[in-house]
Amino acid sequence: GSPHTPEGYIWHISLAMQGLTTDDINKKRELLEIMKNTDAGTYLMHEGFNPDDPNKFTRDWFSWANMMFCELVLDYCGIKVKK
C-alpha cells in the first residue's frame, strides 16, 4: 500500500512488480491469479484493494496498474517488449 490508500490495502502494481522480478514461472502464475481474482468483477486493476474484501478498492480504473498487469502477462508468456 501507500499513503494514498487505506492502511492494509494491497497495490496491484506491487503484485505485478513482484511477478516481474522473479524467475519462478509458478510464482508469476500465482500472482496473475491473485490479480485476476481481486478485480472486484470489473476486469480492471485498481490502485489498492482490501485483502479481506477485494470489492473494497480505490480507483475504479488505474491505468498504471492495468499496464503492469499486461506487462506481467506478456512476461509470463515469454514475450519481451523492446524498450
KAFEN-V19815 format. One record per residue. N is the residue number from 1. RES is the residue in one small letter. SS is DSSP state (H for helix, E for strand, - for the rest). PSI is psi as a letter, one per 30 degrees, with the letter a starting at -180 (NA if undefined). Layout:
n->{N N}
res->{RES RES}
ss->{SS SS}
psi->{PSI PSI}
This chain:
n->{1 2 3 4 5 6 7 8 9 10 11 12 13 14 15 16 17 18 19 20 21 22 23 24 25 26 27 28 29 30 31 32 33 34 35 36 37 38 39 40 41 42 43 44 45 46 47 48 49 50 51 52 53 54 55 56 57 58 59 60 61 62 63 64 65 66 67 68 69 70 71 72 73 74 75 76 77 78 79 80 81 82 83}
res->{g s p h t p e g y i w h i s l a m q g l t t d d i n k k r e l l e i m k n t d a g t y l m h e g f n p d d p n k f t r d w f s w a n m m f c e l v l d y c g i k v k k}
ss->{- - - - - - - - - E - H H H H H H H H H - - - - H H H H H H H H H H H H H - - - - - - - - - - E E E - - E E E E E E - - - - H H H H H H H H H H H H H H - - - - - - -}
psi->{a l f f l l k f k k k e e e e e e e e f g l f j e e e e e e e e e e e e f g g g g f g l k l e l l k f f i f f j l k j e k j e e e e e e e e e e e e e e f g j k k k NA}
